[in-house]
Amino acid sequence: MFGISFSELLLVGLVALLVLGPERLPGAARTAGLWIGRLKRSFNAIKQEVEREIGADEIRRQLHNEHILSLEQEARKILSPVQEPTKPVEPVAEHSIAPAVEIPPVAPIPTAPTEPAPTPVASPAPHDPTLPPRAP
């Protein structure tokens, strides 16, 4: 659990035997076991409580998101113009397409060289409402 090897446990047991003596060592081991068990149970209880709280927060967040989505859908229904439902287009399967017929290349028709037509520059009308007002 903590990365303690057998040799380290043996060393700790030997030091405890020397410090406490053979008479008090079993009682000390029993007391240490009880304290360790209590700590494990309390840590597990805290862990379960935190997981319950996180789960409750996640449920609250999910309910909030669902509420926002339903509000968005209602707003879209109100704001969007009424449209007639269209029939869905069925996709064409690849295997139903006929194989392409090979068409021989055609030579381009020669034409006389001409100058490209100048591109007309459109100036906006002075009363165009989409433009910002001009400074005097």
N, C-alpha and C positions, 0 to 999 in steps of 0.2 A: 504494500500500500504506500509506504513512504520511501521505498527503495532501500530498506534496511536488510542487509544480508544476514545469513545464519550466524556467521562469525561475530558480527556486531551484536546480535542478540545474546550470544553466549558470553561476550565480554561484559555487557550490561548486567546479565544475571550473576556473573562471578563477582562483580563489584558490589551488587546489592547483597549478595550472600556475605561478603566480607564486612560491609558496613552495618547491616541489620542483624546479622547472625542467623543461625539456623532456627531459632525459636520464633523470631518475629517475621521471618521471610514469608511463610505461607499466608499470614494475616495481611501483610502489606501487599502481596500479589492479589489477594482477593479484593481488598479495598481498591487497588489500582484498576482491576477488572471492572468493578462496579462503576467507578468514575468514568472509565472509558465508555462503558455501555450507555451511561446517562448522556455523555457528550454526543455519542453517535445518534441516540434517539432525538435529542434536541436539535442537532444539525439536520436530521431528516425531516423533523417537523417544520423547521424554518424553511427548508428547501421546498417542501410540499406547499407551504403557505405562499411562498414567492411564485411558484409555478401556477397556483390557483389565481393569484393576482394578475400575473402576466396573461393567463388565459382569459380572465375577465376583461382586462384592458383590450385584448385582441378582439373579443366579441363586441365590445363597445365601439371600437374603431371600425369593425366590419359593418355594424348596424348604421353607424354614422355615414359611411361611404355609400351604403345602399340607399339611405335617405337622400343623399345628395344626387345620386344617379336618378332616382325617381323624380326629383324636382327638375333635373335637367331634361328628362324625357317629357314632362308636362310642359315645360317652357318651349321645347321644340315643337310640340303639337300645337301650342297656341300661336307661336310666331311663324311657323312654316305655312305657306299657302296650301290649300287643300288640293291634292293631286290625285288623279285617278290611278288606281293600282295598275302597274304594267305587268305583263306576263314575263316571267323569267326566261331568258334565252338559254336554251339547252346547249351545252357544249357539244361540239362535234368530236366524235372519237377519232383518234389518229388512224386507225386501221380502216375507216370507212372512206378516207380520201383516196381518190383514184390516182394512180401513178402519173407523174408529169410527162407530157409528150415533149420530146426534144424538138425545139424550133431552131432552124438554122439562123445564124447571125445575119443581120441585114446591114448593108453598108449605109452610112449616113448620106443624106442628100446634100450635095454641095450648094451653098448659098453665097450670095454676095456679101462681103464684109460691110457691116453697118456700124454706125456710132451708137453707143448706148444712149437712150433717151435721158435727158437731165431729170434728176429727181426733184419733184416740186416741193418747195418748202412752204408748209402751211403755217401761217401766222394766226395766232389765236384772235378771236373776235374781242374787241375792247369790252364787251359786256358779258364775257364768259363767266358764269357764277362759280366755276370750279377753280379759277385762278385766284391767288391772293391779291388783295388790293395793292395798287401801285402807290409808291411814295410820291408826294407832290414835288 
